[in-house]
């Protein structure tokens, strides 16, 4: 066993190397199935170590991390690269990982992983991985047949312990690194929960030129918006349970082969539908897409060629409509598919694309504004490669953007400042086929916190690394449109986009905070400012908390932020469960309010209040955890920090460490005594804490918190601006903070103001200069 606890069967690896030496590298000429040991030939693949294993046939290639680190602290043996093969050429990797999850989050913790090559081709390849998970043994077998478009996956869980394991959510997962995700049909909009409404047992990652479908016939629950497909079950002592699924890979975004595979696997009665697609002017639509609905919900789509399409569907009732990139959608037609039937459905009413030029300006001075533009009402393509529904103004031409769009009537929501600095504008637009129109949108900005030294950043944001899909330029456009004053990125264990974002920030004359999200299975930590572009010299899959914090400081990070601390794999959750390697290390700085886990806000606050009551100066941060700016909103929750003088990444981080900050989903807070500062008073002496409160949506309430107790709760009639004073006195050293709520229920939470009642407590530690640990 290696020091990291990984066991690789060298006999299997040596045998594979001998096989490859004899067979040579995979080529279209050799075809069939081959096993390659060493750095993967998959383009942009992550399996780069000498002992990693790639399996390839005529249609697909996949690689297992045998010696390379898998992402998110996933144990070795996971599938970390998967790509289509087209015309004898292996394509680009399209996944972060695909693996078996024993209970909702990760296959971690474990003590060993074995990887065996059972069959190395040429008719088929079989790879077996074995790992432990507590007292459970997990065996996964990957099988790839010659000329197959799918990897058969069988996982067996064996409970070797003496206690039954109840309430397990176990199953296969598919996390793409690009493109789009078509959730389990019937489950669109359901992030987590029971899959009783599912119309099929698959999720598809896709773009126009590729598709990967995870088929999971066993599943009854979804997680992470269908990326995880689970079975809720019990595993009795000594019991074993088998999970069968497969990954299907196509070199096109066409879902007809995916549906056909389901029909074959389930021996389903089926029938065919085919037809032609033309425009209203009679022109052939060269690349049509016909969308199939079942029960009023998207079920699949088929890509046509030269105006023709065909698809085989399981028996049942469907509605079909045709469209194409930026074309209108046709009328819907009903189809009742009966066994063995063949039906014709033609579409002849598609309208040509149109164009809109938006120019967004500030009502106060006519200057252009960075803006986010969203289709609130109007055509929204199901196959997302056909057209976006969210747009951002350009970096080079501030305030302007040209978009191609299907003709029709729309309502656009235009925002600049993310709802924090000014209100949204709703714009009604009707655009005819082939028409180009100009829309000049004037936005009224109400507030300017930066003028008072308050600057904001979204302190948890991803670009296009790992499972995130936002290129650096689009990250910048989104954050600028949100009215954030500093650009920020924190990719999983990656600094690949630091230099690109620094260049964009320099071009715009704003600071950039280079960060990284150190991502273990038992906790995620943002560290910043990180040395620009420097790769972390720590393996987060096996590192302890001490090692990760030491690496963060070595790389220049003055701030370490505990991200989503109370989610199932959050650091404080793992500490409480006794599964965080190294236990509790007090050397972090901030606890995060995370937009994707609003249910944990109170837990984060109460944890901080307990720290503050004990005299420990940990403070707040906030971030959205955005991975896809077209489907999530940058800055929806953000951190405001007060900086004296010029704002910079270092100055902003130092203000966070000093507690001169608050986090908000909407309200703005301006204190008379700075958050994080210490004010000395005599015991019983009267003093006042005053605050200016502002909100685009109007202030509804404010709570004054003292030593973790709500001392004052005031309500308002919804003014956009108000001032509050709190006359106070205390016999003891204590602290005060605010919770402010607007009329939409959005809240702001502040760091504390420290009050030192000197003669009574005589205590040290209430200071803005650091924390007492």
N, C-alpha and C positions, 0 to 999 in steps of 0.2 A: 504494500500500500504506500502511495506517495504521501508526503506530508500534508497535502490538501485533502486526503481521503479518497482520491480517485483511483480506481483500479481499471486498467485497460489490459485486455488479454493480448499480450504481445504475439502469441502464436497465431492468432487470427490476423493481426496486422501484418506479420511477416508473410503469411500465406498469401494475403491479398497483394502485397508488394511483388511477390514472385509472379503472381498471376498477371499483374499489370505489366511487369517487365516482359513477359512473354507475349502479351496481347498488344502492347503499345497503347498510345493514347486513343481515346474514343474519337472516332470519325464517322461520318455518314457512310463511308465505305464498309466499315466493320459492322455498323448498326448493332442490332440485338441489344443485350443488356451487358454492361460492364460495371465493375467496381473499381474505383480509383482511390488509392490511399495517398494522401498528401494534400497540398493546397488545392482547393477546388477550382475547376475550370469555369464555374458559373460566374458570369460577368457581375462584378461588384459583390461577389460572395464574401461572407465573413468567416467561413471555415478555411483558415489560412495556415494551419499548423501541419507539421509533417505527419501526424497520426490521424488527421481527420479523414472522413470517408465520404466519397461522392458516388452516387449510383445514377446511371444515365442509360436511357434507351432512345428510341426514335422520336419520342414525343415530349419527354420531360427529363429533368435532372434534379436531384435533391442531395443535400449534404448534411451530415451529422457532425456536431461538435464533439469530437473525441478528446482532443487536447486544447482546442480553442475554447475561450470562455463563451458561454451562452449569455444572452442578455438578461437583465433583471435578476441576476443571481440564480437563474434556472440551472439545475444540475447538468453536467456533461451528458452526452448521449441524446440531447434534444436535436430536432430537425431545425436548422437555422438558415438554410438556403433552399430555395425552390424556384425553378424557372422552366418555361417552355423551351422545347427544342424545335426549331423551324428550319426546314431545308438543310438538315445536318449541322446547324449551328446552335450552340447553347446560348440562350438569351440571358437577360438580366435577372438577378435575384429579385423576387417579389414579396418575400416575407421577412419579418423579424424573427419569428420562430413559430413552429407548430409542434405542440407537445401534448402529453397527457397530464391533466391536473387532478390530483387525488381529492382535494377539498377546496374548491372555489378560487384559490389564488395561485399556489405554486406547488411544485413537487419537492420543495425544500421544507424542512431540513432533512438531510440524509448524510450517510457516512461513506457510501461507496457507489460507484457506477461501473458496470461491466458493459462492454460493447463487443459483440461477436459477429463475425461474418459467417453465416451458416451456409449460404449458397451464393456463388459469385458469377453465375451466368454460364453460358450465354442465353439460355432460355428464360431464366429468371434469376433475380438476386434476392436474397433474404438476409436482413440484418436484425439481430436481436439485441436489445438493450435491457439491462437489469439494474435496478436501483432499489434502495430501501427508502421507506418513509415511515419513521417510527418503527413499529413492529410489523409493518406491512411491506411485503415484497411486491414490486411493480415490474412486470415484464412486458415490454412492447416489441412486437415483431412487425417490421416493415417489409413488404413484398412488392417487387416490381417485375411484372411479366414483360417479355418481349412484345413490342408493338402496342402496349397498353397505354392509355392516357390517364391512368390513375395508380396511386400507391395504396395498396391495401394495408390497413393498420389494425392490428389486434392487440389490445392491452388486457392483461390479466392482473387483477389485484388479489393478493393472498394475505389474509390476516393471520400472521403467525403468533399473535399474542393470545392472552387468555381472556381479554375483554372485548365485548362487542363495540364497534364504532358506529354511532348513530348519527343521522342527519348529515351524511356526507353529500356534497355536490361534486361529482366526479365526471370527467369526460375530456374530450379532445378540444383543442383550441387552435384558432387560426388568426394570427396577427400580421396583417400585410404591412409593407413598408412604403406603399405608394398606391396611387389610384383611388378607388372608391370602394364602398362596402354596401352590398345589397343584403340587408338583414334577412333573417328567416321569414319567408313569405307569411303574411298575416300577423307578424310580430313587429312591424315597423312602429317605432316610437316607444317600444318597451325596452328599457335598458337592462333590467334585471327582473327575473320572476318566472312564473309558471308558463309553459309553452302550450297551453291547451288550445289557443287560437291558431296555432301553426298550421299552414297549408302544405308544408313540405318539411323535410328533415335536413335542410342544408342552408348554409350561408355562403355567399360568393363575394370574394374580393376580385375587382375587375378594373379594366380600362378598355378603351376601344380596341386595343390590340392584344389583350390577354385576359384570362379569367382563371381563377383558382377556386374551386368549390370544395368545401368541407361537408361531406355527407355523414350524418350521425344518426342512424335509425333508432338508437337506444334512447335518445334524449327526451327529457320532459321539462327542462328549465333552460333559460338562456341567461348569460351574464355578459357584461361589457358590450352591450348593444349587439349581441349575437356573435361576437367573436369567440365566446366560450359557449359550448353546448354540453350541458350537464344532465346527469341522472341523479335525482335525489334518492338516496338508498341507505340501507344499513349493511354493514359487513360484520357478520357474526365471527366470533372466535373460531379460527380454523377454516372459515369459509373463503371461497374464491369466487370472483365475479369477472366475467368477460365483457369487454366493450369492443365492438366491431364498428369501424368506420373507414372512410377512404378519402383521399385528396385527389381530386380530378383537375387536370391542368390542360388548358386550351390556349392556342396562340391567337385567340380572337375574343372579343367581348360578347360573342354570341352565346346565349344561354340555352339554345336548342339542344346541344350535346349534353348539357347538364340534366335537362328534363328527360332526355332519351335514356340516360344512365339510370335515372330513378325508375323509369318504366321497366327497364331490363332487370334491375336488381329486385324489384318488387313483383315481377311478372304481372304487371298491371295491364288490364284491357285498355286499348288506346285506339285513336284514329288520327287522321291527318287533316291539316288545314294549309292551303296554299293560295297564292293570288299575286296580283300586281299592285304596284303603288305608283301613282302619278300625281302631278300637280293639278290644280284647278285649270291651268292653261293647257293641260294635256301632255306636258313634258314629263319624261321618265325621271323618277327620283333615283339617282344612281346608287345611293347608299341608304336605303330606308331602314327604319327600325319599327317593327310591329310589336307592340306591348300587349301582353295577355294579362287580364285581370280575372280573379276568381273570388266570388263573394264580395265584389266591389273593392278588392285590394290587389295591389300588384303581385303577380305570381311569377312572371318570367318575361323575356323578350327574345325576339329572333332578329338577326341582322340579315338583310336582303342584299342582293347584288343585281345591278342593272335593272332595278325596278321590280324584281321578283323575290318572293320569300316562300318558305315552307317550314312547317314544324309538325312534329308528332306530339300529341298531348294525351294525358290519361283521360279516361272516360269522365265526362262531367260537363257542367255549364260554365261558359266563359264569356267575357266581353273583350273584343280586340279593337285596337285603334292603331293607326300608322302615324309616324312622324319621321323627322330627320334632323340633323344638326341645325338648330336655330329656325327650323320650319314650324309651322303651326301643327297642331294635332288634328287628325281627321275626326269625323264622327265615329262614335263607338258602334260596333255591330255585335250582335249576339251570336254565339256558336254553341250548339249542343253536340258535343263529341260523343259518338257512340262507337262501340267496338268495331274495328275494321272499316270504318267510314273514311271517305275522302271528300272534303268540302272545299269550295272555292269562295274566298272573300276578297274582293277587290276594293281598293281605296283610290279615289280620284279627286280628292278635295284639299290637298295640302297647299298651303300658301307659302310664298317665298320669304326668306329672312328679311328683317328690317334692321335699322340702326338708330341708336340714340346717342347724342353727344351731351353729356352732363357737364355743367360748369357750376361749381359751388363756391359761393363767396360769403364774406362776413358783412352783415347788415350795418355794422358800425363804420366800416371804412372801405368796403368794396374789395378787400384783399381776398385772394383765393384761400380756401380752407381744405385741408385733408378731410376726406369724408368716406363714410361707409354707406353703400346704397344697396338696399335689399328689396327683392320682390315680395311684397306683403300679400298682394292679390294678383293673380294672373297665371300664365302657363309656367309650370315647374316640371322639368323633365324627370322622369323616374330613372332612366339611364343617364347618370350625371355627366357622362362625356358629351352629351348632346347640347349642353349649355348650362352655365352657372346661374344661380339665383342670388348670389351675393357678389358685389363688385366694390372695388376700392379705387379712389382717384390715384393718378400716377405719381411716381416719385419725381420724375423729371419735369412734369407739367402740373404743378400743384393745383389742386382743385378741379382738374379736368380728367375725363375718361370717356372713351368711345366704346360702346358695346354693341355687339350683334345680338339680335334677339328675335324670337318668333313674333310675327305680327299679332296684334290683338290689343285688348284693353288691360291696363295694369294700374296698380297702386304701388308706388315705391315709397319706402321709408328711408329718408336721407338723414344721417346723423353725423355730427362733428363734435367730438368731445365725449362721446359715449353716454350721454345723458347726465353727465356730471357738470358740464360747463354750459350747456345750452340745450334747448328742447329739440326734438326731432321734427322734421317736416314730412308731411305726407303729400306726395305728388301724384296726381291722376294723369296718366298718359295713354293716349290711343295712337297706335302706329300702324299704318297700312302696309300690305306686302310690298317689299322693295323700297319703302319710304325711308328717308333719313330725316330725323327731327333733332332740334336743339332744345335742351331744357336748362334754363338758367335758374338755379336754386339759391335763394338767399336765406342764410341761417342766422338767427339771433343768438349771439353768445352772451350769457348772463353773468358769468363769473370768471375770474382770472386769479386762481390761487397762487400762481407763480409770481404775480406782482407783489405778493406779501411773503415771498420766500418759501412757499409750500409747493413742492414738486412731487409728481406722482410717477409710479412705475408698476407694471404688472410683473411681480417677482416670481412667477412660475409659468414659463412659456416655452414651447418647443418649436423647432423649425422643421426640417425634413430629414431628420435622423431617426433611426429605429422605426417605430410605428407612426411617427408624425409625418405629415404630408405638406407642410408649408415651406416653400422655398424662402430664402432669406429676404428677398425683395418684397415678397408678399407679407411676411411677418412685419417688416418695417411699415408697409402701407397700412396694415391693420392697426398696429400700435399707434401710428401717427393719427389715423382717423379717430381713434379712441381718445385723443387729446392727451396722451401720455407724454411726459417731458423727457424721459430717458428710454432708449431702446434696451431690451433685455432678452437674453436667450439662456435656457438651461436645458440642454438636451441630455438624454440618458447616456452618461459615461462618455460623452463625445464633445469635442471642441471644434468640430469640422467647419462650422460656419462663423466662427469668431471673426476671422479676417474680413469676410464678406460684409458682415454687419458693421464692423468698425468703419469700413470704407463708406457704407451708406450713411452712417451717423456723421462722419466727417463731412460728407457732401451736404448734409442738411444742417450742420452746425449744432448738433445736439450730442449729449454724452451717450455712451454705450457701456452698459454693465455686462462684461463677459462673465458668464457663469457656467456651471455644469451641475447636472443632477446625478450625484453618486447614488447608484441604484442597486441596492441589495434586496433580497427577498423579504427581509425583516425590517426594512426602513429605507426611505429616500431622503436625501439631504441636498439642498442647494448650497453651493459654496461660491462666494463671490466677494470682490472682483477676483477672478481667476486669471493667471498669467495667460495672455492672449495666445490662443491656439495650442497651448501645451497639453499633451496627452497625459492623463493621470497614470501614475506609476503604482497603481494598486488594482488588484483583481477583486472587484466588489462581490463576486460570487463566493469568495472564501474569506475576505477580510473581516476583521473585527471592527467594532465601532472605534476603538482606539487608533487602529491603523488608518481608517478613513478620515478621521478628524486630523490626524497628524499630516496626512497627505494634503488635505485642504489647506492647512496652515503653511505647509512647505511651498504650495503653489501660490501663496500670497493672499489667500482669502482671509479678509478680516471678519467676514460674516459667514456663519454656518447656520442655515435655516432648516428646521425639522419640518419636512413637508407632510401634509395630511397625517398628523401624528396618531390619529385614532381610527383610521380605516383598518381593515383586517390585517394588513401587513405594515401598518404605521409603526414608527419606532416606539412610541409609548405603549401601544398595544402589545408589541413584541416584548418589551421590557416587563410589562405586567405578567405576560405569559411565561417568562423565563426562557425565551428562545432567541434573544438578541445576543449575538456573540460579543462578550465583553460586558454585557449588562448595561447599567446606566452610567454613562459618562457625562458629567455636568458641563463639559466644555463647548456646548453649542451656544447660540446667541438668541435665536428667534423661533417662535412657534407659529405655524402658518394657519390662517383662515383660507380654506381652499374652496373655490367656486363650485367644484364638482362634488363637494361633500358638505353642503350647507347644514345637514342634520348634525354635524359635529361642532358647529360654532360654539354652543354652550359648553361642551366638554373642553374645548381649547381654552375658552375664557376661564372656566373654573380651575383648570390646571394652572393657568397663569396667576389667577388670584391666590391660589395656594402658595405658589412660588413667591409672590409679592408679600404675602403675609409672613413668610419666613425670611424676608429680607433679600431674596434672590432676584437679581435684575435681568431676567429674561424678558423679551419684549415681543410685540406682535409683528407679523408680516402678512401679506396677502397676495394670492396669485390665482389665475384662472385655470392653470394646467391645460391651456389650449394646445391642441395638436393640429387642428384643422380650422383655419380662420374663416372658411366659408360656411362652416356649420357650428362654430362656437365664436363667442365674441371676446376679443382681447380687451382687457381692462374692465370686464364686467364687475370684478372686485379688484381693488388696487390699494397700494400703500402710498400714503402721503407722508413725506418727511420734510422737516423744516431745515433749510440750509442757509446759513449766513454767508453772503457773498456769492461768488460764482458757483454754480452747481457743477459737479463732476461725479464720476462713478465713486471715487474714493470718499468725497465729501458726503454723498448720499448714504453710502454704507456706514460711515461713521455716525451720522445722525440716527440711523436705525439702531446701531449698537448702544447709543446713548439714550434711546427711548423717545427721541424728539419726533414722534410719528403717531399716526393712527391708520386704521384700515377702514375701507368703506365700500359699500355697494351703491352709494348714491349721495348721502348727506355729506356736507363739508363742515369742518369744525375748525374754528380759529380761537385758541385759548389766550387768556390774558397772562397766565403763568404757563410757561412751556412744559409740555409733557416730558417726563423723564427728569425734570429738574427737581432739586430739593429746596424746600422753603422752610426756614427755621422760624418757629414761633415759641412764645412762652406758653406753658400749660394753661389752658382756659382762655387764652387771648383770642379775640375775634379777628377773623380775616375773611377775605372774599375771594372766590374763584369765579371769574366771568368768562363767558364764551359767546362768540358770534356763531350762529348756526345758519347754514344756507342749504337749500335744496331746490333743484329744478322742479321737482314734483311737489314741493311744499313740506314743511316740517310738521310732523304729527305729534312726536313726543320726545322727551329726553329723560333719561334716568341718571342720577348721580349715584355711583357705586363707591362705597367706603369700606375698605378692608373686606371686600367680598360680599357686602350686604347692600341692597337697594335702600338708600337713605331718602331720596327724593324722586318722585315720579310726576312729571308735569306734562300736560297735554296742551296741544295748540290746534288752531282752526285751519292749519295748512298754509301759513305764510311762507313765501320763498326765502325770506330773511327774518331773523329774530335774534334778540340778545337775551341771555339768561345770566343771572347772578345767583350765587349760592353763598349766603353768609354762613360762616362756619366757625366752630371752635372745637378744640380737642384737648384732652388731658394726656393723650398718649401719641407717640409717633405712629403714623398711619399713612395711607395713600388714598387718592381719589381718582376715579376715571369716569368716563361717560359711555352710555349707549344712546345713540340718537337714531330715531326711526322716521322715515318719510311717509307720505300718504300711500305709497305703493307697498309699504312693508319692508323696504330696503333699509339696512342698518349700517351704522358706522360704530366701530369700537375703538376706544382710545387707549394708549399707554397711560400709565399712572403719573400723577403729580405727587411727589413724595413730600410729606409733612413731618418735620422732625421737631417734636415737642421736647426740647433739649433737657430741661431740668428734671422731667419725669422719667424718660426712658434711659437716657445716657447711652443709648445704643449706637453702634457704628453701622455703616453699611447702606444707609439711605442716601445715596449719592448718584449723580448722573455720570460719574467717572467710571463706573464698572459695576460688578455685582459681587455679592458675598456668596460664595459657594461652599 
